[in-house]
Protein backbone atom coordinates (compact mmCIF):
# COMPACT_ATOMS: atom_id res chain seq x y z
CA UNK A 1 0.00 0.00 0.00
CA UNK A 2 1.20 3.50 -0.83
CA UNK A 3 2.37 5.01 2.49
CA UNK A 4 1.09 8.42 1.39
CA UNK A 5 -2.49 7.18 0.90
CA UNK A 6 -2.74 4.85 3.90
CA UNK A 7 -4.62 6.64 6.70
CA UNK A 8 -4.93 9.92 4.83
CA UNK A 9 -6.90 11.51 7.70
CA UNK A 10 -4.00 10.93 10.10
CA UNK A 11 -1.55 12.38 7.57
CA UNK A 12 -3.63 15.53 7.15
CA UNK A 13 -4.00 15.91 10.92
CA UNK A 14 -0.26 15.70 11.52
CA UNK A 15 0.52 18.20 8.76
CA UNK A 16 -2.11 20.60 10.05
CA UNK A 17 -1.46 20.47 13.81
CA UNK A 18 2.23 19.60 14.25
CA UNK A 19 5.63 20.66 12.97
CA UNK A 20 6.12 17.65 10.66
CA UNK A 21 6.30 18.32 6.94
CA UNK A 22 6.20 14.80 5.49
CA UNK A 23 4.17 11.82 6.71
CA UNK A 24 4.47 8.16 5.75
CA UNK A 25 1.81 5.92 7.30
CA UNK A 26 1.93 2.11 7.12
CA UNK A 27 -0.41 -0.63 8.22
CA UNK A 28 2.68 -2.81 8.79
CA UNK A 29 6.41 -2.30 8.42
CA UNK A 30 9.55 -4.00 9.71
CA UNK A 31 10.84 -0.94 11.57
CA UNK A 32 10.04 2.74 11.28
CA UNK A 33 13.62 3.59 12.24
CA UNK A 34 14.93 1.34 9.48
CA UNK A 35 12.67 3.12 6.99
CA UNK A 36 13.83 6.53 8.24
CA UNK A 37 17.47 5.52 7.83
CA UNK A 38 16.73 4.29 4.31
CA UNK A 39 15.43 7.69 3.17
CA UNK A 40 17.83 9.87 5.10
CA UNK A 41 19.63 11.01 1.95
CA UNK A 42 16.51 11.52 -0.17
CA UNK A 43 16.44 15.24 -0.98
CA UNK A 44 12.77 15.02 -1.98
CA UNK A 45 11.76 14.23 1.63
CA UNK A 46 11.02 17.40 3.56
CA UNK A 47 11.99 17.38 7.22
CA UNK A 48 10.75 16.79 9.84
CA UNK A 49 9.47 13.52 8.40
CA UNK A 50 7.11 11.34 10.44
CA UNK A 51 7.01 7.60 9.73
CA UNK A 52 4.27 5.80 11.60
CA UNK A 53 3.04 2.21 11.55
CA UNK A 54 0.12 0.36 13.07
CA UNK A 55 2.38 -2.69 13.48
CA UNK A 56 6.15 -3.23 13.44
CA UNK A 57 7.50 -6.70 12.77
CA UNK A 58 11.13 -5.97 13.64
CA UNK A 59 11.13 -2.88 15.82
CA UNK A 60 14.50 -2.18 17.44
CA UNK A 61 15.39 -1.00 20.91
CA UNK A 62 18.68 0.04 22.48
CA UNK A 63 21.47 -2.51 22.26
CA UNK A 64 20.12 -5.95 21.37
CA UNK A 65 16.63 -5.18 22.65
CA UNK A 66 13.51 -5.56 20.52
CA UNK A 67 10.36 -3.49 20.77
CA UNK A 68 7.23 -5.45 21.55
CA UNK A 69 4.10 -3.88 20.12
CA UNK A 70 0.54 -4.92 19.46
CA UNK A 71 -2.62 -3.29 18.19
CA UNK A 72 -3.16 -0.02 20.01
CA UNK A 73 0.49 0.89 20.55
CA UNK A 74 1.90 4.10 19.09
CA UNK A 75 5.07 3.36 17.12
CA UNK A 76 6.75 5.96 14.96
CA UNK A 77 10.01 7.59 13.97
CA UNK A 78 10.99 11.17 13.22
CA UNK A 79 13.67 12.09 10.72
CA UNK A 80 15.08 15.48 11.63
CA UNK A 81 17.67 17.81 10.19
CA UNK A 82 20.21 19.65 12.32
CA UNK A 83 19.33 23.03 10.82
CA UNK A 84 15.67 22.55 11.76
CA UNK A 85 16.43 21.68 15.39
CA UNK A 86 19.12 24.35 15.71
CA UNK A 87 21.04 22.27 18.26
CA UNK A 88 24.87 22.26 18.15
CA UNK A 89 26.38 18.87 17.42
CA UNK A 90 28.29 18.86 20.71
CA UNK A 91 24.99 18.78 22.60
CA UNK A 92 23.36 15.91 20.72
CA UNK A 93 23.81 13.52 23.72
CA UNK A 94 21.28 15.67 25.58
CA UNK A 95 18.65 14.97 22.93
CA UNK A 96 17.76 11.48 24.21
CA UNK A 97 16.85 12.85 27.63
CA UNK A 98 14.93 15.68 26.02
CA UNK A 99 12.86 13.21 23.99
CA UNK A 100 12.15 11.19 27.13
CA UNK A 101 11.18 14.38 28.94
CA UNK A 102 8.69 15.25 26.17
CA UNK A 103 7.11 11.81 26.52
CA UNK A 104 6.88 12.23 30.31
CA UNK A 105 5.14 15.59 29.97
CA UNK A 106 2.72 14.15 27.40
CA UNK A 107 1.82 11.09 29.47
CA UNK A 108 1.29 13.28 32.51
CA UNK A 109 -1.06 15.52 30.48
CA UNK A 110 -3.34 12.57 29.75
CA UNK A 111 -2.83 10.84 33.12
CA UNK A 112 -2.31 13.60 35.70
CA UNK A 113 -2.72 11.16 38.61
CA UNK A 114 -0.14 8.71 37.23
CA UNK A 115 3.40 8.44 38.59
CA UNK A 116 5.48 9.30 35.51
CA UNK A 117 9.26 8.87 35.62
CA UNK A 118 12.24 9.08 33.27
CA UNK A 119 14.75 6.24 33.44
CA UNK A 120 18.08 7.42 32.08
CA UNK A 121 18.69 7.87 29.26
CA UNK A 122 15.19 7.92 27.77
CA UNK A 123 12.81 5.16 28.92
CA UNK A 124 9.55 6.35 30.44
CA UNK A 125 7.94 4.56 33.37
CA UNK A 126 4.33 4.85 34.49
CA UNK A 127 3.39 3.60 37.96
CA UNK A 128 6.77 1.83 38.21
CA UNK A 129 6.42 -0.04 34.91
CA UNK A 130 7.80 0.79 31.49
CA UNK A 131 5.38 2.47 29.12
CA UNK A 132 7.69 3.93 26.46
CA UNK A 133 11.01 3.18 24.81
CA UNK A 134 13.07 5.59 22.72
CA UNK A 135 15.81 4.84 20.20
CA UNK A 136 17.88 7.74 18.84
CA UNK A 137 20.14 6.94 15.88
CA UNK A 138 22.59 9.17 14.05
CA UNK A 139 23.09 8.15 10.38
CA UNK A 140 26.71 8.19 9.17
CA UNK A 141 25.71 10.50 6.32
CA UNK A 142 24.58 13.05 5.49
CA UNK A 143 25.78 15.00 8.49
CA UNK A 144 23.23 16.90 10.51
CA UNK A 145 20.41 14.34 10.45
CA UNK A 146 19.02 12.27 13.28
CA UNK A 147 16.34 9.61 13.68
CA UNK A 148 14.16 9.44 16.79
CA UNK A 149 12.16 6.25 17.24
CA UNK A 150 9.40 6.10 19.85
CA UNK A 151 7.26 3.20 21.00
CA UNK A 152 4.53 4.26 23.43
CA UNK A 153 1.98 1.90 24.99
CA UNK A 154 -1.32 3.72 24.54
CA UNK A 155 -4.21 1.29 23.98
CA UNK A 156 -2.30 -1.99 23.84
CA UNK A 157 -3.33 -3.32 27.22
CA UNK A 158 -0.69 -5.53 28.75
CA UNK A 159 -3.29 -8.28 29.10
CA UNK A 160 -2.13 -9.22 25.58
CA UNK A 161 1.59 -8.92 26.24
CA UNK A 162 4.03 -11.82 26.53
CA UNK A 163 4.13 -13.23 30.04
CA UNK A 164 7.56 -11.80 30.87
CA UNK A 165 6.33 -8.25 30.17
CA UNK A 166 3.15 -8.26 32.20
CA UNK A 167 4.90 -7.41 35.46
CA UNK A 168 7.32 -4.89 33.96
CA UNK A 169 5.30 -2.92 31.39
CA UNK A 170 2.06 -0.95 31.32
CA UNK A 171 -0.14 0.87 28.82
CA UNK A 172 -1.74 4.26 29.27
CA UNK A 173 -5.20 2.73 28.86
CA UNK A 174 -4.51 0.39 31.80
CA UNK A 175 -4.15 3.44 34.04
CA UNK A 176 -6.93 5.48 32.45
CA UNK A 177 -9.33 2.50 32.61
CA UNK A 178 -10.50 3.42 29.13
CA UNK A 179 -9.10 3.72 25.60
CA UNK A 180 -7.39 6.96 24.63
CA UNK A 181 -7.19 8.65 21.24
CA UNK A 182 -3.82 7.69 19.72
CA UNK A 183 -4.12 10.57 17.25
CA UNK A 184 -4.51 13.13 20.04
CA UNK A 185 -1.69 11.55 22.04
CA UNK A 186 0.54 11.75 18.96
CA UNK A 187 -0.33 15.39 18.26
CA UNK A 188 0.35 16.28 21.88
CA UNK A 189 3.64 14.37 21.92
CA UNK A 190 4.95 15.91 18.70
CA UNK A 191 4.08 19.41 19.87
CA UNK A 192 5.70 18.79 23.25
CA UNK A 193 8.80 17.39 21.55
CA UNK A 194 9.09 20.51 19.41
CA UNK A 195 8.68 22.67 22.52
CA UNK A 196 11.30 20.78 24.50
CA UNK A 197 13.82 20.89 21.63
CA UNK A 198 13.41 24.65 21.35
CA UNK A 199 13.88 24.97 25.11
CA UNK A 200 17.02 22.85 24.91
CA UNK A 201 18.45 25.41 22.54
CA UNK A 202 17.21 28.59 24.22
CA UNK A 203 16.73 27.69 27.91
CA UNK A 204 18.66 24.45 28.57
CA UNK A 205 18.60 24.83 32.35
CA UNK A 206 14.82 24.62 32.24
CA UNK A 207 14.96 21.32 30.35
CA UNK A 208 17.63 19.95 32.68
CA UNK A 209 15.49 20.80 35.69
CA UNK A 210 12.69 18.75 34.14
CA UNK A 211 15.02 15.76 33.59
CA UNK A 212 15.80 15.83 37.26
CA UNK A 213 12.18 16.23 38.32
CA UNK A 214 11.26 13.01 36.53
CA UNK A 215 14.49 11.10 37.39
CA UNK A 216 13.59 7.51 38.30
CA UNK A 217 17.08 6.37 39.27
CA UNK A 218 18.08 9.09 41.75
CA UNK A 219 19.32 7.48 44.97
CA UNK A 220 18.92 3.92 43.69
CA UNK A 221 21.57 1.24 43.40
CA UNK A 222 22.18 0.74 39.69
CA UNK A 223 24.27 -1.35 37.33
CA UNK A 224 24.97 0.07 33.89
CA UNK A 225 26.43 -2.22 31.26
CA UNK A 226 28.60 -0.85 28.47
CA UNK A 227 31.12 -2.12 25.95
CA UNK A 228 33.93 -2.30 28.53
CA UNK A 229 31.99 -4.08 31.28
CA UNK A 230 29.62 -2.75 33.92
CA UNK A 231 29.50 0.07 36.45
CA UNK A 232 27.72 -0.43 39.78
CA UNK A 233 26.93 2.16 42.40
CA UNK A 234 24.37 4.67 43.63
CA UNK A 235 22.79 7.03 41.10
CA UNK A 236 23.42 10.65 42.05
CA UNK A 237 21.36 12.32 39.33
CA UNK A 238 21.89 13.52 35.78
CA UNK A 239 24.63 15.97 34.84
CA UNK A 240 24.05 19.01 32.62
CA UNK A 241 25.56 17.21 29.63
CA UNK A 242 23.24 14.21 30.02
CA UNK A 243 25.64 11.90 31.84
CA UNK A 244 24.31 9.62 34.59
CA UNK A 245 26.25 10.29 37.79
CA UNK A 246 27.10 7.11 39.70
CA UNK A 247 28.85 7.01 43.05
CA UNK A 248 31.03 3.91 42.98
CA UNK A 249 33.51 2.53 45.49
CA UNK A 250 36.25 4.13 43.40
CA UNK A 251 34.56 7.55 43.26
CA UNK A 252 32.01 9.47 41.22
CA UNK A 253 31.63 8.31 37.62
CA UNK A 254 30.05 10.18 34.71
CA UNK A 255 28.38 7.59 32.49
CA UNK A 256 27.52 8.76 28.97
CA UNK A 257 26.32 5.55 27.39
CA UNK A 258 25.19 2.03 28.13
CA UNK A 259 22.14 0.12 29.27
CA UNK A 260 20.76 0.12 32.82
CA UNK A 261 20.83 -3.59 33.61
CA UNK A 262 19.32 -3.33 37.08
CA UNK A 263 18.16 -0.80 39.65
CA UNK A 264 16.60 -1.06 43.12
URLINGI-V366250 format. One record per backbone hydrogen bond with DSSP energy under -1.0 kcal/mol. NH is the residue of the N-H (numbers start at 1). CO is the residue of the C=O. If there is no record, write none. Layout:
NH,CO  NH,CO
//
This chain:
5,2  6,2  11,7  12,8  13,9  14,10  15,11  16,12  17,13  18,14  21,48  22,48  24,50  25,3  26,52  29,55  35,31  36,32  37,33  38,34  39,35  42,39  45,42  49,79  50,22  51,77  52,24  53,75  54,26  57,29  58,30  61,65  65,62  67,59  73,70  74,152  76,150  77,51  78,148  79,49  80,146  82,144  85,81  86,82  91,88  92,89  94,91  95,92  98,94  99,95  100,96  101,97  102,98  103,99  104,100  105,101  106,102  107,103  108,104  109,105  110,106  111,107  114,111  117,125  118,214  119,123  123,119  124,132  125,117  126,129  127,115  129,126  130,168  131,124  132,124  133,151  135,149  137,147  146,80  147,137  148,78  149,135  150,76  151,133  152,74  153,131  155,72  157,155  160,157  161,158  165,162  168,165  169,165  170,130  172,153  173,154  176,172  177,173  185,181  186,182  187,183  188,184  189,185  190,186  191,187  192,188  193,189  194,190  195,191  196,192  197,193  198,194  199,195  200,196  201,197  202,198  203,199  206,203  207,203  208,204  209,205  210,206  211,207  212,208  213,209  214,210  216,118  219,235  220,217  222,233  223,262  224,231  225,259  226,229  229,226  231,224  233,222  234,247  235,220  236,245  239,243  242,239  244,255  245,237  246,253  247,234  248,251  251,248  253,246  255,244  259,225  261,223  262,223  264,221
//
